[in-house]
Amino acid sequence: MRFRVCSFMLTATILFGATAQADGNYKCDVPKAEMRPKMELQNKLQTEGWKIRMIHVENGCYEVYGFDADKKRVEAFFDPKTFERLDIAH
């Protein structure tokens, strides 16, 4: 019984630790002069049916909080030059 509990705790620690580290694995290295305006990204997403609550810069990327076209709550990251959505697990 004690072995099972320890095994479970170790597995959970490894899994949750990996998830926490995934947040820090992104970085956009776009010079400020090449970053497109946040308002342009907001307009693009709203045209696609998103409802935007806030956009700010995090590690050089645009971080968007809001609701997507399916009305799902979203925290999404975008390249500030191309507006390509970055695939980052949260």
Secondary structure, DSSP 8 states (H G I E B T S, - for coil): -HHHHHHHHHHHHHHHHHHHHHTTS------GGG---HHHHHHHHHHTT-EEEEEEEETTEEEEEEE-TT--EEEEEE-TTT--EE----
